[in-house]
Amino acid sequence: MTSPRSSTTPSPSITAVYDPSAEEPDHLSGASETTDAPEGLLDRIEAIRQLDETVDRAFDRIRGNPVADRAFYAITELGDFGLLWMLIGAVRALRGDEEIEEFVRLAVAMGVESVLVNGIIKTAFKRERPVTQQERPHNLRIPLTTSFPSGHASSAMTAAILLGQGRRTAPLYVALGLMVAFSRVYVRIHHASDVLGGLAVGAVLGKVATKIWPGPRGRR
């Protein structure tokens, strides 16, 4: 009697084929995916992008000039923390009681401006500052805050309105404020649209301050 032959079918062999184009799972490869930081709202608006690039190219025509470099870097440093405006107010306060009141008003308004711009508006927009790989001709403090709006511009316009209220020298204060504001584009710390936004915020704050607290000249 012939024993039945075992009909065991051999299992097919599994051949692993390495495909170099296949991606390993992240948890196996140990490599992390790198993505570019998302653009901010303002950077996605083409008109604003073109404005920023146009103004930046215009400043390129004078960047590198030793006199222009020194002047713009100096005035942008004086604008740090509203130092320039507080110095002007302090010097004027030496003249008498009216100027002391205006200095106090200026200090209060600058404090409110700083909280509003640096603590609220910048946090809401979170815009990245311009990035430059070029070596700067002079030392410069790099702010930790985000880019929009420019705090130098907003404080400059707020101060210019308050310091110039009721004075024939008002246009000079505004001109000085504009120089401080646009120095931020020159030194590549802000986009032009950041500066324009800061000037607008400062203009509103300055006008509101003169209404709420007219000051000696505003009460005449």
C-alpha positions as CSV (number, residue, x, y, z in Angstrom):
1,M,0.0,0.0,0.0
2,T,1.5,3.2,-1.1
3,S,1.3,6.0,1.4
4,P,-0.3,9.1,0.1
5,R,2.3,11.6,-1.0
6,S,2.2,14.8,1.1
7,S,0.9,17.5,-1.1
8,T,2.6,20.4,0.5
9,T,2.8,23.4,-1.7
10,P,6.0,25.4,-1.0
11,S,5.2,29.0,-0.1
12,P,6.5,31.4,-2.6
13,S,9.6,33.2,-1.5
14,I,9.3,36.9,-0.8
15,T,12.0,39.0,-2.4
16,A,12.5,42.4,-1.0
17,V,13.3,44.9,-3.7
18,Y,15.0,48.1,-2.5
19,D,13.4,51.1,-4.1
20,P,15.7,54.2,-3.6
21,S,12.9,56.5,-4.4
22,A,10.7,55.2,-1.6
23,E,10.6,57.4,1.4
24,E,11.2,56.0,4.9
25,P,8.7,56.9,7.5
26,D,9.8,59.8,9.6
27,H,9.9,57.7,12.8
28,L,12.4,55.3,11.1
29,S,14.5,57.7,9.2
30,G,15.1,60.0,12.0
31,A,14.9,63.0,9.6
32,S,12.6,65.8,10.3
33,E,10.8,67.5,7.4
34,T,11.9,71.1,6.9
35,T,9.3,73.6,5.7
36,D,9.6,77.3,5.0
37,A,7.9,79.6,7.6
38,P,4.5,80.7,6.3
39,E,4.3,84.2,4.9
40,G,2.5,86.7,6.9
41,L,-0.7,88.4,5.8
42,L,1.0,91.6,4.6
43,D,3.7,89.7,2.7
44,R,1.0,87.9,0.7
45,I,-0.5,91.2,-0.6
46,E,1.3,91.9,-3.9
47,A,0.8,95.7,-3.8
48,I,2.5,95.8,-0.4
49,R,5.3,93.5,-1.5
50,Q,6.0,95.8,-4.6
51,L,5.9,98.9,-2.4
52,D,8.5,97.4,0.0
53,E,10.8,96.3,-2.8
54,T,10.5,99.7,-4.7
55,V,11.4,101.7,-1.6
56,D,14.2,99.4,-0.7
57,R,15.7,99.7,-4.1
58,A,15.5,103.5,-3.9
59,F,17.5,103.4,-0.7
60,D,20.1,101.2,-2.4
61,R,21.1,104.2,-4.4
62,I,22.5,105.9,-1.3
63,R,23.4,102.9,0.9
64,G,27.2,102.6,1.2
65,N,27.7,106.4,1.1
66,P,29.8,107.0,4.3
67,V,27.9,110.2,5.2
68,A,24.5,108.7,4.6
69,D,25.4,105.6,6.5
70,R,26.6,107.5,9.5
71,A,23.6,109.9,9.5
72,F,20.9,107.2,9.2
73,Y,22.5,104.8,11.7
74,A,22.9,107.7,14.2
75,I,19.4,108.9,13.9
76,T,17.9,105.4,14.1
77,E,19.9,104.8,17.3
78,L,18.6,108.0,18.8
79,G,15.1,106.8,18.0
80,D,15.5,103.7,20.2
81,F,13.0,103.7,23.0
82,G,11.9,107.2,22.1
83,L,15.2,108.6,23.5
84,L,15.4,111.5,21.0
85,W,11.9,112.7,21.8
86,M,12.3,112.4,25.5
87,L,15.5,114.4,25.4
88,I,13.8,117.2,23.4
89,G,11.0,117.2,25.9
90,A,13.3,117.2,28.9
91,V,15.3,120.2,27.5
92,R,12.2,122.1,26.9
93,A,10.9,121.3,30.4
94,L,13.8,123.4,31.8
95,R,12.0,126.6,30.5
96,G,9.1,126.5,33.0
97,D,5.9,124.9,34.3
98,E,4.0,124.8,31.0
99,E,6.9,122.9,29.4
100,I,7.0,120.5,32.3
101,E,3.3,119.6,31.8
102,E,4.0,119.0,28.1
103,F,6.9,116.8,29.0
104,V,4.8,114.8,31.3
105,R,2.1,114.5,28.7
106,L,4.7,113.4,26.2
107,A,6.0,110.7,28.5
108,V,2.6,109.3,29.2
109,A,1.6,109.3,25.5
110,M,4.9,107.5,24.6
111,G,4.2,104.9,27.3
112,V,0.7,104.2,25.9
113,E,2.1,104.1,22.4
114,S,4.7,101.5,23.4
115,V,2.2,99.2,25.1
116,L,-0.2,99.5,22.2
117,V,2.3,99.0,19.4
118,N,4.8,96.5,20.9
119,G,2.4,94.7,23.2
120,I,-0.8,94.5,21.1
121,I,-0.5,95.3,17.4
122,K,2.8,93.6,16.7
123,T,1.6,90.5,18.5
124,A,-1.5,90.4,16.3
125,F,0.4,90.7,13.0
126,K,3.7,88.8,13.9
127,R,5.4,89.9,10.7
128,E,9.0,88.8,10.1
129,R,11.6,91.5,9.8
130,P,13.7,91.9,6.7
131,V,16.6,89.5,6.5
132,T,19.9,90.8,5.1
133,Q,23.2,88.9,4.7
134,Q,25.2,92.0,4.1
135,E,27.6,93.4,6.7
136,R,26.4,96.6,8.3
137,P,28.7,99.6,8.2
138,H,27.9,100.5,11.9
139,N,26.7,98.6,15.0
140,L,23.0,98.4,15.3
141,R,20.7,97.1,18.0
142,I,18.5,94.3,16.6
143,P,15.0,94.5,18.2
144,L,13.4,91.3,19.6
145,T,9.9,92.4,18.6
146,T,8.2,91.6,15.3
147,S,8.1,94.0,12.3
148,F,4.7,95.5,11.8
149,P,4.2,98.3,12.6
150,S,7.4,100.2,13.1
151,G,7.7,101.4,16.7
152,H,10.2,104.0,15.8
153,A,7.7,105.4,13.3
154,S,4.7,105.4,15.6
155,S,6.6,107.0,18.5
156,A,8.2,109.5,16.1
157,M,4.8,110.7,14.8
158,T,3.1,110.7,18.2
159,A,5.9,112.8,19.6
160,A,6.1,115.1,16.6
161,I,2.4,116.0,16.9
162,L,2.6,116.6,20.7
163,L,5.9,118.5,20.5
164,G,4.7,120.6,17.6
165,Q,1.3,121.5,18.9
166,G,0.6,125.2,18.6
167,R,4.2,125.9,17.5
168,R,5.5,127.4,14.3
169,T,8.3,124.7,14.4
170,A,5.7,121.9,14.0
171,P,6.8,121.1,10.4
172,L,10.4,120.6,11.7
173,Y,9.3,118.1,14.2
174,V,7.3,116.2,11.6
175,A,10.3,116.2,9.2
176,L,12.6,114.9,12.0
177,G,10.0,112.2,12.7
178,L,10.0,111.1,9.1
179,M,13.7,110.9,9.1
180,V,13.7,108.6,12.2
181,A,10.9,106.5,10.7
182,F,12.5,105.9,7.3
183,S,15.9,105.4,8.8
184,R,14.5,102.0,9.7
185,V,14.2,101.0,6.1
186,Y,17.6,102.4,5.3
187,V,19.2,100.2,8.0
188,R,17.1,97.2,6.8
189,I,15.3,96.7,10.1
190,H,11.8,97.4,8.7
191,H,9.8,97.1,5.5
192,A,8.5,100.4,4.1
193,S,5.0,99.3,4.8
194,D,5.9,98.8,8.5
195,V,7.0,102.4,8.6
196,L,3.9,103.7,6.9
197,G,1.7,101.6,9.3
198,G,3.7,103.0,12.2
199,L,3.3,106.6,11.0
200,A,-0.5,106.1,10.7
201,V,-0.8,104.6,14.2
202,G,1.4,107.5,15.6
203,A,-0.7,110.1,13.8
204,V,-3.9,108.7,15.3
205,L,-2.4,108.4,18.8
206,G,-1.0,112.0,18.6
207,K,-4.3,113.5,17.6
208,V,-6.2,111.5,20.3
209,A,-3.7,112.6,22.9
210,T,-4.1,116.3,22.1
211,K,-7.9,115.8,22.4
212,I,-7.8,114.0,25.7
213,W,-5.0,116.1,27.2
214,P,-4.8,119.4,25.3
215,G,-1.8,120.7,27.2
216,P,-1.1,124.4,27.9
217,R,-0.9,125.4,24.3
218,G,-4.0,123.4,23.3
219,R,-6.0,125.1,26.0
220,R,-5.3,128.6,24.7
